[in-house]
Amino acid sequence: MENENKEQNFFEKFGLEVTSGEVEIGQTYPIYGMITKILDDTPGNVAVEINFSIRANMAIPDRDKVELLKERSFEPGIFVSTVKSKDGGITVDCSTVVFGRRQQFNA
């Protein structure tokens, strides 16, 4: 229950809402989800899969940032992306990734 309240506060704080519907080619959307697969980790030409279904291309030239992206796979984040194609699945160009705070577990 507490986690649900934190999510509601996050969405209220940033004026976000969760909706579903058709996306339009050329439009930019914040996609909430996680990286579920690294398709190409070549610096400058990174490609990932978001939410098991969206191919996202990213221009990340720095190898250290690519490694950080790989480390944060399967952590929730917001991917600000422009839709490039809907043929055979959605393909986007991702310009910004925002991850939340790292989860800390104490044993």
N, C-alpha and C positions, 0 to 999 in steps of 0.2 A: 504494500500500500504506500509506503514511504517513497519508493522508487517512482511510482506512478505520479505522485505529487511533484517530485523533482522534475519529471519530464514535462508536466503541465506548466510548471513555473518557467522552464527553459523556453517553451513555445510561446508563452505569454510575454516573456522578457524581450524576445526578438521579433515578436509579431508574426510568428510562423503558424501554419496550420497544415494538417495532413489532408490531402485530397487525392482523388483519382480521376483519370480522364485521359483524353487523347493529347499527346504532345505534338507540337508543330515543328517542322524542320526550320532551322534558323533561329528558333527561340531559345532563351537561356533559362534554365530551371535549377533550383537547389534539389539535389537528389539525396535523400536520407537513406543510409544503408551502410554496407561494408564491402571491402574488397574480398571477393571470394576466390579469386584466382589471378595469378600474375601470368599474363600472356607473353609479354616481352619486357625484359628489364634492361634493355640497351639505353644508356643515358642519352637523353635528347629525343628518344622515340619510345617511351614507355607505354605499354598497353596493359590494361587490367580488366577484369570482369567485376562488375558491381552487382550485388544481389543475385548472383547466379544467372543473370540474363542480359545485362547491359554492358556493351564493350565501350570502355573509356580510353581515349588516347590522351597522353599527357606529355608535355614538352619539359621534362626535368633533366637539365644538362649535368647536374652534380651527382656523382656516384654515391656520395654519402646520403644525399636526400632520397635516392632510389632505395638504398638499404633501409632507411628509416620508414619509407612507405611499405616495404616488405615486412618490417617488424610490426607495423600497425595493422596489417591485414587481419581481418575478422574482428576489428574493433569498430564500433559505430562512428560514423562521421557524416559530414555534409559535403557533397561534391557539387560545386557550382559548374554546370556543364551546358554546352550548346549542342542541340540535337543536329547531327549531320545526316543521318539516314535512319529510315525505319524499315528498309528492305531486309528481310531475313533476320530481324531483331533490331533493337535500337543501338545505334552507334553515336557516341558523343565525343566532343572535345572538352576535356575537363581543364578549367583554368585555375581553380582553387579547391583545395581540400582542407577542411577544418575537422580535426579530431578533438574529442573531449579529453578531459584529464585522464591520465593513465590510472587504471585500477590498481590499487595496492592491497595486497593480502598479507596479513601478519599471522604466522603460525604460532 
